[in-house]
């Protein structure tokens, strides 16, 4: 019985030390960006890194390019690719953004593991911007 009372008191004291901290809001939030230019090579070798030249855009100068979001499209070597950026969190402060289009030249790197055709679908939102097929040789 003494052990049970001791455990109950320990649990109450321990739980009193726990704080319910709210997670702070991030300074920036992720948003979709648009592709304005994509240049991929016609072919590459298995194990070599294929480099696509890419330009992404945002509607104003508060945008910042963060990277890509990609997923296999159910077909073994077909990928849906989206550009991801960030903007200042509108819930944190009033940010005035110059109304000038943001443009960033960057690259997309993919290292194919198997020979065949690699199909890359680049999306602006839910609309396909461009579909490229890269032949991967052994």
C-alpha positions as CSV (number, residue, x, y, z in Angstrom):
1,X,0.0,0.0,0.0
2,X,2.9,2.4,0.8
3,X,4.4,1.7,-2.6
4,X,1.1,2.6,-4.3
5,X,0.7,5.9,-2.4
6,X,4.4,6.7,-3.1
7,X,3.8,6.1,-6.9
8,X,0.6,8.2,-6.9
9,X,2.4,11.1,-5.2
10,X,5.4,10.8,-7.6
11,X,3.0,10.8,-10.6
12,X,1.2,13.9,-9.3
13,X,4.5,15.8,-8.6
14,X,6.0,14.8,-12.0
15,X,2.9,15.8,-13.9
16,X,2.9,19.2,-12.1
17,X,6.3,19.8,-13.6
18,X,5.1,19.2,-17.2
19,X,4.3,22.4,-19.0
20,X,1.9,22.6,-21.9
21,X,4.0,24.8,-24.2
22,X,2.3,25.9,-27.3
23,X,4.3,25.3,-30.5
24,X,5.4,28.7,-31.7
25,X,4.2,29.8,-35.2
26,X,6.9,29.6,-37.8
27,X,8.4,32.8,-39.3
28,X,7.8,31.4,-42.8
29,X,5.2,29.1,-44.3
30,X,5.6,26.7,-47.3
31,X,3.7,27.6,-50.5
32,X,3.7,26.2,-54.0
33,X,5.8,28.0,-56.7
34,X,5.6,27.9,-60.5
35,X,8.0,26.6,-63.0
36,X,8.8,29.0,-65.8
37,X,11.7,27.1,-67.5
38,X,12.8,23.4,-67.4
39,X,15.6,22.0,-69.5
40,X,16.4,18.3,-69.0
41,X,19.0,16.2,-70.9
42,X,17.8,13.7,-73.5
43,X,19.7,10.8,-71.9
44,X,21.9,9.8,-69.0
45,X,23.6,6.7,-67.6
46,X,22.5,4.5,-64.7
47,X,24.2,5.8,-61.6
48,X,25.1,9.2,-63.1
49,X,23.4,12.3,-61.7
50,X,21.1,13.9,-64.2
51,X,20.9,17.7,-63.8
52,X,17.9,19.6,-65.1
53,X,18.2,23.4,-65.4
54,X,15.1,25.0,-63.8
55,X,13.7,28.5,-63.2
56,X,10.9,28.9,-60.6
57,X,8.9,32.0,-59.9
58,X,6.8,33.5,-57.2
59,X,4.3,36.4,-57.4
60,X,6.3,38.8,-55.3
61,X,9.8,39.4,-53.7
62,X,8.7,37.8,-50.4
63,X,8.9,34.4,-52.0
64,X,12.0,32.2,-51.3
65,X,12.7,28.9,-53.1
66,X,12.9,26.0,-50.7
67,X,13.2,22.9,-52.9
68,X,11.1,20.3,-54.7
69,X,8.3,17.9,-53.7
70,X,8.2,14.8,-55.8
71,X,6.3,11.6,-55.8
72,X,6.2,8.5,-57.9
73,X,3.1,8.5,-60.0
74,X,2.3,4.8,-59.6
75,X,4.3,4.0,-62.7
76,X,7.7,2.7,-61.8
77,X,9.8,5.5,-63.4
78,X,7.2,8.4,-63.7
79,X,7.5,11.3,-61.2
80,X,5.3,14.2,-60.4
81,X,7.5,17.2,-59.4
82,X,6.4,20.4,-57.7
83,X,8.4,23.5,-56.8
84,X,8.1,24.6,-53.1
85,X,8.8,28.0,-51.7
86,X,8.1,30.0,-48.6
87,X,6.7,33.3,-47.7
88,X,6.6,35.3,-44.4
89,X,3.9,33.9,-42.1
90,X,0.9,36.3,-42.4
91,X,-0.2,35.5,-38.9
92,X,3.0,36.8,-37.3
93,X,3.4,40.3,-38.7
94,X,2.3,42.6,-41.4
95,X,4.8,42.1,-44.1
96,X,4.9,44.4,-47.1
97,X,6.1,42.6,-50.2
98,X,7.4,44.4,-53.3
99,X,5.0,43.6,-56.1
100,X,7.8,42.4,-58.4
101,X,8.0,38.8,-59.6
102,X,10.5,36.6,-57.8
103,X,12.6,34.4,-60.1
104,X,15.2,31.8,-59.1
105,X,17.5,29.8,-61.4
106,X,18.3,26.5,-59.9
107,X,18.8,22.8,-60.7
108,X,17.1,19.5,-60.1
109,X,19.3,16.5,-59.6
110,X,18.2,12.9,-60.0
111,X,20.3,9.7,-60.0
112,X,18.6,6.9,-61.9
113,X,19.1,3.4,-60.6
114,X,17.7,1.4,-63.5
115,X,17.9,1.6,-67.3
116,X,14.8,2.6,-69.2
117,X,12.7,5.8,-69.6
118,X,12.4,8.3,-66.8
119,X,9.3,10.5,-67.2
120,X,9.3,13.8,-65.3
121,X,6.1,15.7,-65.0
122,X,6.6,19.3,-63.7
123,X,3.4,20.9,-62.2
124,X,2.3,24.4,-61.6
125,X,-0.3,23.8,-59.0
126,X,-2.5,21.0,-60.4
127,X,-1.7,21.9,-64.0
128,X,1.1,20.2,-65.9
129,X,3.7,22.7,-67.0
130,X,6.0,20.3,-68.9
131,X,6.6,16.6,-69.4
132,X,10.1,15.4,-70.2
133,X,11.3,11.9,-70.9
134,X,15.0,11.0,-70.2
135,X,16.4,7.8,-71.6
136,X,18.6,6.0,-69.1
137,X,21.2,3.7,-70.5
138,X,23.1,0.9,-68.8
